[in-house]
Amino acid sequence: MQERGFTLWFTGLSGAGKSTLANLVSEELRRRGRCVEILDGDEVRTNLSKGLGFSKEDRDTNIKRIGYVCKLLSRNGVVAISAAISPYREIRDYNRQQIGNFIEVYVECSIEELTRRDVKGLYKKALAGEIQNFTGISDPYEPPPKPEIALDSCRQSVEDSVRAILGYLERAGWIQAEAPATVRPRSGTA
């Protein structure tokens, strides 16, 4: 019997931890026997959306393309994981409607923390006006009003965030809960 596919849609600003969490959740789902595909924003832009810029129209097209691939994967029993900023609520909602089995994961993080973490210095440049159309600085990011899973990567550890995601998926019936490990008594005395 084929397991039910679904899409785990990570959204949040650049550097919030979407890809890190997507990769760790993917590893755990694979360990549990699920087929998983990750559609990372940077990777998709290189392969599926090459040539698109960062105008609102191009961003919408990119996110709709990711959504379409997630829809195809999900309907065939795969867990599709999108880890793209996807800044506009309207397009995320469009993908939710198109895909159906859609779980939104909002990874929140303050601009101050993102700037501190940013090894490439992109936030510093964007705040100085050196980079245009930078999501969350000079271009809008619309947080989801009611995501299924909300995480704060400033306050939650990566491990706690992964546990929160897996816990939600188990409680909602998307994946089977793992049986707790049983401790076998050792023979003899301690």
N, C-alpha and C positions, 0 to 999 in steps of 0.2 A: 504494500500500500504506500503510495507516494505521500510524503508529508506536505502540508499546506505551505506554500511559499508566501513570502511577505517582503515588504520593503522597509528597511530601517533608514530613515532619512535624517542624517545629521546636518544641522544648520547652526551657524554662529560665525563670528568674525574670524578673519585670518589669524592663525596662531592660537586659537582658543583650545585646541586639542581634538578637533574632529577626527583627523586622520589617525592619530595615536589611538583614540578610543575605538574607532572603526576596525583597526587592525587587531587590537586585543580581543574585541568581541568576536571578530571573524575567526580568530584562532580557537577560541573557546567553542564556538558553534561547530566548527569543523571537528574538533575533538569529540564533540557529542554526535558526530555522524551526519551533520547537515551539509548540503552543498551550498557554498557561499561565493558570491562575487562582489568585489568592492569596486565602485566607480568613484575614484578620487578626482576631485575637481581639476587639479593640475594635470593629471594623466589624461583625462578626457579632453581637456583643451589641446593637448599635444596631438591626440589621435582622432577623436570623433568630431571635435569642433575647431580644428585648425583653421586659421584665417578669421575667426570671429574676434572682434575687439571687445571693448568694455562699455559700450553704450548700453542703455537700458534694453534696447531691442536685441542686441547681440547676447547680453546676459540672459534675457528671457529665452532666446533660442537655445542657448547652451543648456540651461536648466530643463527645458522641455525635452531636449534630446536625452539627457540623463534619465529623466522620468520615463520616457518611452522604453529605453533599454531595461530599466527596473521593472516596468510593467511586463515586458516579455519574459524576463527571468522569473518574476514572482508567479506568474500564471503557470509556469512549468515546474513549480515546486522548489525553486531556488530561493535562498535568502539573499536579496539584493541589498547592498549597503551603499548609500550615497554619502560621500563626505565632501560636499561642495558648499561654499558659503551660502548660495541661494538667497540673496538678500531681499527679494521681494515676496511678500506674503501672498499676493495674488497668484503667482506662478507656483509656489509651493502648494497652495490650495487647489490649483488646477491639476497638479500631479497627484495630489491626494485623491481627487475625484476620478482621475483616469486609472490609477493603479488599484484603488480599492483597499487592498491589504497594506495599509500605509501607517507607519508609526513614526511620528516626528520626535526627534531628540534635539532639544535646544541646549547647546553648550555655550553658556554665558561666561564672559570674562571682561573685566574692566579695561578701558583703553590704557590706563596707567600700567596695569599688569602686562598687557599685550606689548606695550612699548618696552617694558623691562625685559621681557622674554625674547624680543625680536633680534635675532643674531644678524640679520641682513640690514637692519636699520631702516626698514621700509616705513614703519609708523613714524619715526623721527622725521624722515624726509616728507611724508605726507602731512604731518602737523606743521612743518615749515613751508608747505605749499610747493614743494619740489616735485611731488607726484600728484597728478590730477586723477579724478574719478576713483579715489581709493575708498573702498567700502568701509563705512563707519566713521570716516573723517570728512572727505569732500563729496562722498556719494552716500546715499541713504542705506541703512540696514534696518529692516522692519522685523523686530523680534516676533515670534509666534505668540499669540495671546493665550492659547491653550494647548501647548504641546503635550503629548502623552508622557514624555519624560523631560524634566528640566534639571539640568546640572549646572553647577557653578564651579568652573575649573580654578577659580581663585581660592575657593574654600574647601573643595572636595579633592581628595587624592585621586589619582588615576585608578587605583584599585577599588576605592569606594564607588567611583563612577561606573566602572565595569560591573561591579556587584549590583548597583542600582538598575542598570540596563537589563542584566540577566534576570534579576528578580522580577522586574516588570513583565518581561517576556514570559516567564514561568507563570506568574499570577494570571496573566491575560490569556494563557493557553496557547501561545505561539510556539513555545518549546516545552518539552517535558522537564519537570523538575528532577534534579538529580537526587537519588536516594542518599541520605546521609551515610558517610563512611561508618562501617561497623568496626568496632574495636574488639578483636578476639582476645579473650583472656589467655595470658601466657601460662604455660604449665610451670609448676614449681612455685617457689616463694620469691618475693621481691628482694 
